[in-house]
Amino acid sequence: MADKVKVLLGRTCIDGQLPSKDLLTILEHLHGEDERWQDFVLSASRVDVQELLASLYDVKGDAKQPAVGQLDVWLGFLKLDDKLPTVPCLERLLYESERGSAEGADVIALFLVDLFVHPSSVVDLRSLLRKAMGSGRAESYVFNEDDPALLLRQIPAQLVKATDDGLRHVSMHVAVKRQYVRDFDADSAISHSDCFPETLALTCKSARKNEFEPCFKSVLKQEVLLHVNGCDVDLVLLGANLDTHDDAKLGQVEALERMLQVSQRGSAKFCALMWGDFNNRLVASDDLKAGVKETKKGFEILDVGAEYLVDCILDGSRRSELLQKDALTYCGLDLTGRPFRAPRCNRRLLELFETGIEAAKEADALELPLPSYKYMPLETILSQSLQHQIRLLEVVCLDSLQPVDWSQFLSAEMTYFSDSARYVHRDSNGNLLLPLGWPDGVGVWKANTVAASIQQWQSEWNLRSFDHLPMRSLLSLKLGSERTERERKELKVWLGFVKLYGKKPTLEALTELLYRDDTCSAVDCDVIALHLASAFVTPECISDFQSVLKKCMALRDALNTKDYVFNEDDPALPSSQIPAEVVNRTEDGMTFVSMHVAVKRKHIRKVDGSDFIKYHDCFPGPTSVVGKSGFENERSEYRVNATSTDHPRLVLRQDVLLWVDGREVDVVLLGADLDTNVAARLVQVNALERLLRMASRDRTNFCALCWGDFANPLVAFEGMKDHVVFKEGKFAIPDSGVRFLLNCLREPSERLALLHKDSLTYSGADVTGKPHQAPPCNIKLRQMFSLSLDAALASGVVPWPFYQVQPFEVTLAQQLGCRLKLVEMASLSRIRALSPLTWPHSSSTLEREGLLSAYFNWTEDGKKMQRKIRVEHVENDRKDNYYLQFGWLDGVAWYKKNSVKTTLCCWETVQSVQAFDHLPMRAKMQVML
C-alpha cells in the first residue's frame, strides 16, 4: 500500500512537499482505501510526503490505528523582577527535567512577568521561545511570536507600566505543533493566523490603586485554535498575576468568570488553562504556635518554627500535609486558635477552577514541588559572599556561575585597557583623545587674595564606582603678609571627589577615601569638603545620603564631629541633611550632585550674637548651582561606558565664612562636573569667571577652590602613531599600544612625561601629524586657575590616572559569567580579605541547612524578611487572617466547565534557574478530546 502511495505522490510533489489541493486528485485514485486522507486536506496547506507516510503507515507499510485524541500541554512561568530572560536559562526551564520536559509537547506556553524592555534589550527578547527551543525543534511548530500585529515585533507582550528607564511588560510565548493547525484562512500556508485568531490581550486588571500609581496585577490571555482528529478545539491560555489584596483579587476572579463564559459560547470542544502567581499563601495554623513569637509589630517565626517547616518540606508525606494548609483549601484553626475562614476570592477561585493543590491531594503519583516562594534571591547570596551589594540584570543558571579571580581587579592592564577602552575618540572640536588621563583635578583661582597651594593630589585605587577613580587632595591656605612668613596662619583644606554613577556611597568606602592615606588624610583638617557627582537616590535609600560626611567622620572618631559644623545640618536644604541640587527626576528617584562640608568650630564666629555656634554662622546659604551646561549629554564624547549622563553637567557652589585670628576669610568651594562638549564647557567656564569676579569684590581675604571633573583626557599624541591602527573609520589601540602606555604608567618618570600630553597643556601634533588645537575652554581654564596638573608637573609626583578604568561591575560580570550591576561603591581592600567563594547549586537545595537558609534566613537591615507573619483583613468580618510568607503561590489550574477532560501530569519548581524571590515553575497537562 505504501509503495502505491509513493508512486502517486511522486508525480505531483516538488522537493518532497505536496500542496494539499493536489491530494484531491490522489483521493480519486485511492477511493475507499483510507478515509484518513481527508484529514490532511483539511489540516495543512502543504504536506511533507515522508511525514505523511510515516503518520499513516508503520515501517511495513501497513495502516496505523487512529491516534487517541490527546494533547500534551507544557506550561512555564517565570517572575523576572525586571531581569533579562536568557536563552540558556529558558532552555533549562524547558528541557532540563525528565518528567517536566517540554520535549514533544503539542502546545508549549511560557508566561513571563515583570519583563523589562529597554532599547538595549529588545533584540535579545525577540523570538525568545523559538531561540530557546532551537531551530531543530522550532521548525515543527507555529509561534505567536510571529504575529505582525504585536506591539513589539516578535515579542508577544503587553505593557503594564512605563517609566523613564524603560517599559515593563508581561508576555506569553506560545508554540503549537503544525500538525494540529489547519489552514483556516485558505491561503495555502500554515501560519500564526491559522492558530492564534487574536493577538494576546491583557484582561482582568486589578482595580486596586497604590499610593502613587495603579496596580497592574492582571491576567494575560491567548486564544489558540487547534484541529485534532477532524475537530476544532478552542484552547484559552491564561497567564495569571493575581493581586495580593483579597478584595482586588476577588474582582479579578469575577472578571475571569465573565470572560470565560463569553469565550466558551458556541465551542463544542473548549479548554481553559490558567497558571502563574495565584498569591495563595499557607495559613499560619495552630500547630505552629510553639514556633512563633508575638512582637509589637505582629507575629514572627522562631528558629524552632523554621526548622519544623523545613522538616515538613523534606518529608514527602509531611510536605503534602503542609500543602493542604494552603489558603485555597485549608479548614482548621489559625495560630490564634480561631477557625480560619477563607476569603471570598479564594472560595470563588475554587468554584471556577480545579487547582494543582487539589490534584496533589487526590493523586498519589503526583510529586509535589518545593514551595515557589519566598526564596532567598541569588543576588542576595552573591552580595553577602562578595560583601558588596549587587543586582543581577539577567536570569541565571546556578551551575553557570564561575569562580572569581580577584587578581584581575588589581591588574593595571585590565583596569585601564579593557576592550571598550581601546579606541581613540574625537571631541566636538575635532581633537583626537585617548580613553585615558587625569580629568579629575583641583584648581586654585589665580586672583585669590589668600595664598593657596596644592600639597597632595591622589587617585584612590582601592575604591571603584564606575569608570573614574575617586580623587582626594590636600591644600594649604596661608593668611597674612609674605614678609612675616613664620607668623602666617595656615589652614588645611581637604577636598574629595567621587563620580558615583548611581552607586550608593557606603560609609566604609568614603571613610577610606577620607583617611586611608596618611599623607593626604582629612584628619585634623580645618575644612573638609566632599563632592559627589551623578548620585541617584530612591525613597528607600535616601538615608544612605543623609549626613553622610558627619557619619563617616563619626565612624572614625565620634567625639571628633563635635569640633566641626556641617552644612548638612541646614534646615533650608531641599532634601533633609543632603546639601544637593537635583539635576534629573524620574519615577524611580532623582539624580543629584552634592557637596558635604565640615568646618572646625574654632574658625567660626557667632554672627547673630547667640550663645552657640550654628551652621548659618559658617554657611551663609545652602549649596547652589553655577555654570550649568546647556547641553544634554546623552552620549559622552570621550567615554565609552557612559551612564547616567542624560542630564546637564554643572558646578555646585558652597560659600564658607571663616574667622581666623580676628579676620574674616571668605572661601568659595566649587564642585565641578564640566561638560565633555567643548562649547558647553566654555559656557560653564565663562559663568565661573563672572561668578568669581562678583564674589571677590570688596573681600580682603578671599579664596576660591574648584575641584572635580574638568573633562580633560590625554591627547592621542604623535608618539602613539606607531601604536594605533585605523579600522572601521576610527583609530584603535592594539596590544602594542596597550603595552606602550602601560610602560609609561608603571615608570614614574614616564608617567610624568605622559601627563605632559594632557589636553589642557599639550601643544604638539596628534597621531595623524596634525597640530593639536587646544579649545578655548581649556585655554581659559588654565588662565583662571592654578591646577593640580601644574603642581604635579612641578613636583614630579603624578597619581595613577583617574580615567578610564573598567568598571568593577563589568569585571565582576565577566568573572561570574552573568550580567550584573553594582549597587554601591566597591572597596578592593574589602575584597582582598575574602576567602575563596563558593556558589549555591541546585543539587544542594534539598539539604536541611540549605533549605533553612533559602526559605527563612534572608536578612536585610537586621530583619529576617521571610519570618514575618502576614496579616490580611477579612472582608465583612472583625478578624484577621494570618499567613506564612512562604508557600506554593505559583500554580496551575483548569476551568471546571471545560468540555474536555484535563489532567495534571507534572508540577515542578525549578531551583537551577533563578531570577528573584519566586522559583520558576513548570507543569505538564494532558487534554483528552
N, C-alpha and C positions, 0 to 999 in steps of 0.2 A: 504493500500500500504506500509506504513512504517513498519508494522508488518512483511510483506512478506520479505522486505529487511533485517530486523533484523535477521530473521531465516537464510537466505542465508549467510549473513556476519558472523554470529556466527559460521559457520562451518570452517571458514578459519582464523579468526582473533585471535591473541595472545595478551593478556594484553590490549585489546581494540585497537590494532594497526593492520593495514592491508596493506601488500605490494601491491603496485599499480598494479603489474603484475597479481595478483590474481583477480583483478577487471575484467579482460578479461573473466575469467570463468563465473563470475556472469553476465556479459553482455549477454552471450549466453542464460541465463535463463530469462533475462529481455528484450529480443529483442523487440524493438519498444515501450517499456514502457516509457523510458526517455532518450533522446539523451544527456542530460547534464552530464551523467556519463562519457562520452568521455573526458570532460574537466579535470576530476580528474585523469584520466590515464596519461594525458599529463603534468599536473601541479605539481605532487608530487610523491615522491618515496614511501612514506608511508602515510597512511591516518588514522586519528583518527575517529573511527566509529561514536561516538556521534556527533563530529563536522560535519562530513559528512552529517548525517541525519538532523541535525539542519539547515544546509545550504540549503538542498534540500526540506525540508518539514516543514510546520508550526506545531504548537502544536498538531493539529488534525490529522497530518499525510498527509495532502494534499500538493501537489506540490506547491512550491513558484513560483512566477513570476520571470523571469530572472532579475538580478540587472542591473541598469543603469551603463554603462561603465564610472566610475568616480573614480578618485584618489584624496585623500586628502594628501597634502604635507605640512609638517611643517618645517620651516627654522629658525635657530637660529644663531646669530652672537655675538661674544664677543671679544673685544680687550683687551688683558690681561695685556699688559705693563710688561711682564715677571713675572706676579703674577701666583701663583698656582691656577688652577681652582678646587674648592672643589665640592664634590658630592652634599652637601645640596644646594649650590648656583645654580648648574646646574639643580637640581630637581625643584628649584623655577622657573628658567627660562622656563623649560619645561611645568610645570603643574600649575603654580600659577594663571594664567588668565583663566577666564571662556571662553572668546571669542577666545583667542590666545593659548589655551592649545594644547599640543601635544597628549592628550588623544585620542586614537583610530585612530590616523593618519596612513595612509598607508605607507608613507615614512617620516622618521624623519632624518633631517640632521643638524648637529651642526658644525659651522665653527669657529675655534679659531685662532687668530692672535697673534704673539709675545708670543708663547708658549715656555717657557724656561725650557729646560730639563737638569737636573743635576742628578748625581748618587743618590742623596738623595731623589729625587722626582719621579724617574722612576716608582716605584711600585704604587704610588698614581695615576699615569697617565694611567696605563694600563686599558683597557676596561672601559674607562671613561663614555661613553654613556650607556653602559649596566648597570653599577652601578647606574647611575642617574635614569634610568628607573625603576630599581628594578627587582628582579628575576621574580615576578608575571607577569609583562608586557613583560619582555625581552624574555620569552620562546616562544612568538608568532612571533618573528622577527629574521631576519638574519642580521648579523653585518659585516661591512667591517673591524672592529677591529680584526676579527678572521683570517684575511688573513696571512698565514705564510710567505708570500713574503715581508711583511712590513719591512722597515729598522730597526724599533724599535718594538719589539714584542708587539702586541696588542695596538699599538699607531699609528693610521693612519696619519702620519705626514711626511712632507718634510723639510729638513734642509735648512735654508736660511742664517745662519750666525754661525760661530764657534768662540768662544772666550776661553780664559784660564779658565774662570769661568764656562762655560757650553755651551750648544748648543741651538740656537734659531730656532724655527720651526714655521710652520703654519700647522694646522691639520684640517681634516674634518671627523667627526664621523657620519656614516650613518647606519640607521636601516630600513629594508624593511619587511613588513608583509610576512610571509611564504606563505600565500595563493596566493600571486602574484609572486611566484618564482617557475619556472618549473625545473625539473631535466634535464637540458640541457646536462650534461656530462654522463647521463645514468649510474650513479654509485649507484643507488637506495638510494640516500641520498640527502636531500636538504642542501646545504651549501653555504658559501660565493662565491665559484667559479661559482655557477649557476646564481648568481645575479650580481656580480661585475667581469666582464670579465678581467679587468686590475686593477692593483694597482693604487691608485690615483697618479696624476702627477702634477708637478709644471710647469706651462706654462705662456706665455705672460709676461715674466720678463721685468721690466723697464730697458731701456738702459742707463738711467741717471747715471753718475758717481759722487759720492760725492768727497770731497777733499781727503779723505784718503782711502775710500773703496767703492765698488759698492753698489748702492741702490737695495735692494731686494724686492721692491714692485712687486707683481706678482699675478697670478690667479691660484688657486688650482682646479684641475679638477678631478671629479669622475664620471665614466660612470656606469650606472645602467641598467640592463636588466630585464624587467618585463614581466609578462604574464597575460593579463587581458582579460577575456571573449574569450579565444581561440586565442588571438592576441598577438604578441610580441610588446613591447613598448620600445623604446630606450630613456632613460632619462639621460640627461647630467646635472650634478650639478656643478656649477661654483662659488667657493668662491673667491670674488674679493677683492683685496687690491690695488687700483689704485694709481698711483703716484700723488703727489701734484703739480708737474710741468706739464703744459699743453702739451708741446711737447713730454715729456716722456709718458704721459697718452695717447696721440694720437697713439704712437707706440704700446702701449698695446692693444688699441681698434682695431687697424688694424690687429694685430696678432690674436685677438679674432675672428674677421670676417673670417680669413683664416682657423682657426682651426674648427669653426662651419660648414663651407662649406664642409670640409672633413668629419666631424663626421656625417653629415646628409645624405651623399650619400648612396643610397640603403636602406634607412629606410622608411618603409611605415608609421609608427607612430613614430614621433620624437618630443621631447620636451626638450628645454634647459632653465634652470632657473639659474639666477645669483643673488647673494646677498652678502652684505658686505659693505666695505668702498669705495664709488664711488668718494669721495673727491669733491663733488659739493656743494660749499657754497652758501649762499644767497648773492645776489648783493646788494651793498650799493646804494640804489636807491635815486632818487631825493627828495622823501618825507621825507627823513631822514636828510636833510640838516640842519634843525633847531636844531637837536640833536647831531651835530658833530662839533668839532673844528679842525682847521688845526694847526699843530705844525711844528717845524723844521724837525721832523722825519716822518711827514705824518699826516694822519687824526686819530682822536681818538673820541670815543663815550662819550658824556657827560652824566651826571645823567639823564637829561630830555630825552635823546635819549634812554637810557637803560630802563627807566620807560615806554616810548612809546612802545618799543618792547615787554616788559613783558605784557603790557595790550593787545597787539595783540595776544600773546600766550594764555592768559586767556580766551579770547573770541573765541568761535568756528569758527564763520564766518571770523573774522579777522585773525585767525590762518591760515585758508585756503587761504586768500589773501596773507598772508606773505609767505606761501609755494610757491605760484606762482612766487615769486621773486627769486626762485632758479635759479642758473646759467644755469641749463639744459633747462629751459623753458622761462626765462624772456625776454620780449621785452619792452623796455622803456628806460628812461633816468637814468643815474647814478647820484651820488651826485654832480658831477661837471657840470651837465646839458647836457652832451653829450650822444648820443644814445649808449646803451650797445650793444656790438657785442659779441655773444657767441663764445668762442674759438672752433677751428675745432674739437678738441677731444670730446667736448660735443655734437656738431652737429652730429658727426659721431655715437656717442653712441645712440642718439635718432633715427637715421636712422636704427640702428640694433635692438634696444630693445624698448619694452613698459616698462615704469617705474611706480613705485608706485606714483610718483609725478603727472604723467598724469592721473593715475587711480583715485587718490584722487580728481582731478579737475572734473572728469566726473561722479563719483559715489557718490551720496549724502549720501548713507548708510555707506560709509567707514569712520570710525572715525579716525581723524588724531592723530598721536602720538606727544609727546613733542619732541623738537629738540634733537638729539642724541649727539650734540657737540656744543660748548666746555663747558663741565660741570665741575664745581669745584670738584677736586678729594677728595674722602673721607679722604685720608691720610693728605691732606692739612687742612681739617676741624679739624681732630684729633690733628694735630701738633699745630694748633692755640689754641685749647682748653687746650692741655697739656703744652703749652709753650715750647715744645721741638720738634725738627724736627724728624719725624719718617717716615718710609716707610713700607707700608703693603706688606707682602710677599704672600698673597693669596687673592682671590676674596672674598668679604664679603657680607653677607646678613645684611642689616641695622638693622633689628629687633633682630638680634642675639647678638648685642653688649651689654655687661654687664656693670653695674656701677663699678667704681673703688674704692676700699678700700685702701686709702693711708697708713693706719696703717700697712699694710703688708710690705711696703717698709722700715719701721722703725724697724721691728721685727728682733731681733738677730737670732732667730731660722730660719726664712725664708731667712735671709741674708746669713747665713753660712751653713745651713744644708738642702738644697733642696734635692730632691730625687736623683739627679745626683751626689751629693757630699756626699754620704753615703757609699762609698766603699774605702777600703784600697788598695793602689796601690803599685806595686813592681817596683823599679827603675832598671836600667840596671846593677847595682851591686848586685841585689838580696835583697836589703833592703826594708822592709815594711814601707810605708809612709802614713800619714794621709792627706786627702784633706783639710788641714788647716795649717796655720803657718804665719811666718814673713819672707818670702823670699826677700822682698824689704827692702834694708838697705843701710848703709853708712860704708865705710872703710877708715881709715887713715893709710897711709903707715908707717910702723914702722921705716923705715930708713930715714924719713924726718929730715932735719936739722932745720926746723921751727916747733916749738911746736904747735900741733893742737889737739883740744878736741871737742867732740860732746856734745853740750849743750842741744839740743832738737831733738827728733825723734818721728814723729807723722804720723798716718794714718788719712786721711780726709774722715770721714764717710759720709759727705753730698754730695760727688761727686762720680759719677759712670761712667765708660766707659764700662768695661766688667767684668772680674772675679777677678781683682786686685783693691783694693782701692788705690787712689793716695797717694804718700808719700811726706813729706817735712821734712827738717832737718835744724838746725841752728848750725854752728860750730864757734869756736873761734880760730884764729891764732895769736900767740904771737911771736914777734921778740925781739932779744936782749938776754943778759946774764941772767941766772937764779938768779945771785946774786943781780941784780937790778930789782926785781920783779915790783916795783911800776913804774919804768921808761920804762918798756917793752911796745912796741906799739902793740895794739890789733886790729885785723881786724875781722869783722863779715862776715861770708860767709853763704849765704842761698842756699840750694840745693832742687830742686823739681823734682819729677819723676812721669810720667803718662804713663801707657800702654794703648794706645788708641784703639788697635784692629780695625783700620779702621774708628774710630769715628772722627768727626771734633772737634777740641778744641775750644769751644766758649770762647770769651774774658771774659764773666761774670764768667764762671766756673774757668778759670785759675786765674783770679783776686781773686776769693775766695780762691784758693789754696795759692796764694801769701800772702794775707793779712788778712784772716779771723780770725786767732788765734793770739792774741797779744803777746803771749809768744814765738811764732815761726813765726813771721812776717818778710817779706822781707823789711819792712820799714827801711830806712837809712842803709841798709847793704852795705858793701864795694864791695862785689862780689855777684852777683845773677846769678844762673845757673839753667836752666830748661831743663830737659832731657825728650824727647818724644820718645817712642818706638812704633813700629808697627803702624806708621801713614800711611794713604793711601790718596793720593791726585789725583784728576782728574783735567783736564784743567779748569773745571767750578768752582772748589773750591780752586784753588791754592792761591787765595788772602787771604783765611782764615788762611794760614800758614805763609804768608809773614810778617816779622817784628812783630811776634806775641807777643814777650816779651815787645817790645817797646810800642805796642798798649795797653797791659794790664797795664803797669806802667803809661801810659798816661791817661788811663781810671780813675785811682785813683787820679793822680796829673800830669796834663800836663806839668807843669813847672819843675817837678822833673826829667823828662827824659833828660833835658839839662845838668844835673850834671853827666850823665853817657855816656860811649862809648859802642856801641853794636857790637858784631861780626856779627850781621845780616846785617850790612852796608858794608861788604866786597864785592867789585865788582867781586872778583875772585870766588865767590860761584857758583857751577854748576847751581843751581836754584836761581834766584834773590831773595835776602832777606830771604832765607831759609838755615841756616847753617846745612846741612843734607848730609847724604850718602844714596844713593839708594841701596836697597838690593833686589828688585824684580820689574820687569816691566811686565805689561800686556797691552792689547789693551785699557782697560778702564782707566788705570792710573798707578801709581807707589807706591810701599811700601818703606818707608824710616825710618831711625832713625835720630833725630835731637837734637842738643844741642844749646840752645839760652842763651847767656852770656852777662851780663852787668857789667861794672866795673866803679867805681867812677873816674871821671876825675882827682881828686886831687891826686890819686895814680898812675898817668901816666906821664911819662917824654917824652918830644918831642925828638924822636930818630934822625930824619933827620934834626933837627935844624930849622924846619919851624915855622911859627907863630901860627899855630893852631894844637891842638891835634887831631890826626886821629886814625881810627881803627887799622892801622898797627903799631902804637906806642905801642899798648897793646896786640894785637893778631898777633904774628909773621907769622902765616899762618892760613888758614881755617881749619875746622874740618877734621879729618882723621880717618881711620879705623885701629884699632889694635885688636888683639885677636879674629879674625874671626873664628867661628865654622866651622869645615869641614863637619858637618853633616847637612842634610836637615831634619828638624823636621816636618815630615808630621803628626805625632801624638805625643803629649807630653806624657812623661812617667807618670806624676802625675796630669795632667789637664784633666778634663772630657770634658768641653765645649770649647776645644781649637779651635781657629780660627786664620787665618792669620799667621800661623806658618810654612808655606811651603817655608821658606827662611832661610838662615843661621843666627844664632844669632851672635852678635858681640859687641865689645866695641868701643865706639866713644871717640876720644881724641880731646881736645882743649887746646893748650898751651896759658898761660896768663903771661905777663910780667908786674910786678908792680914796682913802685918806692915809697919806704916808708922810710922816714927820711934819705934820701940820700943813700939808699941801694936798689940794685936790688933784687927783690924777684921773683923767678920762680915758678909758680903754674901750675901743670898739672891736668886738670879736666878729669875724666874718667867716661863716662856714660856707665854702664854695662847692658847687656842683656845676661846673661850666659845661656849656653845650659843645658837642663834637662838631657841629656845623660852624665854620669859621665866621660866617656873617652873624649868626646868632650869638656867638661868643663875643664878638666885638660890641654888640648891643649891651651885653652884660658888663663888659669891662668899662665901657663909657658910663654906664649907670653907677658903677663903683666909683669912678673918678669924680662924678658930680656929688655923690653922697659924701665922700671923704673931704672934699673942699668945704662943703656946708658944715659938716660935723666938727671940723677942726677950727672953725672961726672963733676967735677970741678965747681960745683954750690955751692956757700957759703950758700945761703938761698933758700932752695928747699922744696917744699911741694906738695905731690900728694894726691888727694882725689878721691875716687871711690864710686859711688852710682848707685843704680838701682836694677835689679832683679838678686839676687845671686842664685836662684833656690834651696833654702834650706827649704822645708816644715818640719813639725814635724814628728818624728819617731812614728810609731804605737807602743808605749811603753808598757811594761809589765803590767802596771796598768790598761790598757784597755782590758785585756784578758777576763774579765767578762762582757764586754760591746760590744763585737763583736761576730758575728756568721759566721760560714763558710758555704757558699752555692754557688752552681754553679761555683765551682773552685776558689772562692775568698772570702775574708773577707768582710762582710757587717756590717755597723754600725746601729743597731736597735734604736728604740726610747729611750731605756735606755741609750745607748751610747751617743745619742744626748743630753739628759738631763745632763749626767755626764760632758760632755765638756762645755755645756752652763754654768753650775755652776762654772766651772773653769774660764771661761771668765768673768763672772759677778763680781767675787770677785778679787780685785787687787792682793792679796797675792797668790791666786790660779792661777791667770794669770801669775804671775812671776814664779811659780812652773812649769807651762805648758811650759813657754819659755825655761826652762832647758832641755826640751825634743827635742829641735831643732836639726836637723840632723847635724849641724855644731859642736855642743857641746856634744850631748848625748853619753854616754858610757855604758849604761845598756843593758838590754835584751828587745827584742820586744815581741809582743803578743804571739808568739809561744814559748817563753823562750830562743830563740837563741840570743846570744850576737850581738848587733848592731856593724857592722864594718864600721867606717867612711871611705868613699872613699878617695883616695889620693888627689883629687882636693880640698875637704873640708879641709883636714889637711893643705895643702899648703896655702890655702886662709887665714886660721887663723894664720899661721906663718908669712905671709906677712903684714896683716892688723890688726889694732885695730878696731873692728867692733861696730856698733851701738848696736848689740846684747850684747856685753860685757858691754857697757855703761849702758844699761837698767838693766842688771843683777846686776850691782854695785849700781845703784841708786834706784832700785826697782820700777821705773816708766816704765810701759810697755803699748804701744798703743794697740788698738784693732787690731786683725790680719789683714794683708793685703790680705790674700788669704785663701780660695777660696770663694768669695762672689757670690751669684746668680746674674747673670747679670740683670740690670734694665729692659732690653727689654724682658727677659724671664718672670719676674714677671708681667710686664705690659701686655704681651700677655696672660698670664693665667687669669688676671683680666678682660681684654676686651673680651676674647673668640676668638681671631684670631691671627695668626702668623704675627709678625712684626719685623722690625729691627730699632734700634735706630741709627740715622744718626750722632748725635752729643753727646758730654758728657752731662750727666744728673746732675741736681742740685736738691737735695732733699729740699734745702732751698726754692727754687722757687716753688716746688710742694706743700709745706705746706701752701702756701698763696693762693692756688687755691680754688675757690668756687666749690660747687658740680657741677659735669659735666653732661650735657645732650647731647645726640647724635641725629643727624638728622634721621628722619624716613620718609618712602615713603609717609605716609599719609599727611605729611605737605608740600609736594613738590608743590602742586597747590596753595599754599598761595602766595600772591604777593611778600612779603618780602623774602620768601624762594626762589622764582624763581629769584628775583633780585640778591640775594647772589650767587645762584648756577651758573647763566649764565654770570654775569657781575662784580662780586666783588672779584674774585680770585686775590690776591695781593702777589707778591714776590719782595723783594728788593725795595719796594715802587712803583712798576709798576703793573698796572691792566692788567693782562695777556689777558683778553678776550675783551678788548675795542679797541685794535689797529685795524685799517682798513688794511686788507691785500691787497697788490698791486701785480698784476700779469701782466707782459708784454704780449701783444697780438702779435702772430707771424705775420710777414709781415705787421705790422701796426706801426704807430708812436704814438699810445696812449696806456694807461694802463687801465686795468680793476680793479675795486675796490670791494672787498668782505668783508662781515662781518666775524668775527671769528666763529660765531655760525651758526647752520643750521641743515638740515637733510642730513648729509654726508653719513649716513649708511642707505641703502635702499635695495629694491628688484626690479628685472627686469626680463622680459621673452622675448625670442627671437621672433622677428616678423615673422620669416619664420617657426615657429613651425607648424607641420601638425595637431596638436590637439588644441582645444580651452583652453586657460588658463585664470583664473580669480583670482584676488587678493581679498581674503575674509577678511583678517585681517592684520593690520600692527601696531606694538606697539613698543615703547621703554620701558625699564624696570628700574624704579627708585629704587626698593627694593634690587637690586643686583648691586654692583659697583666694578669696577677694577681701572680705572684711569679716563681720561677726556672724554671718549666715554661711553654713556649709552648703555647697551646691547640692542639688537634688536631681535624681533621675528616676524614671518609672517606666515600666512596660505594661501596656494594656492590650487585652485581646478582645476584639469586637466580633461577635458571631452574628452572621447575617442569615 
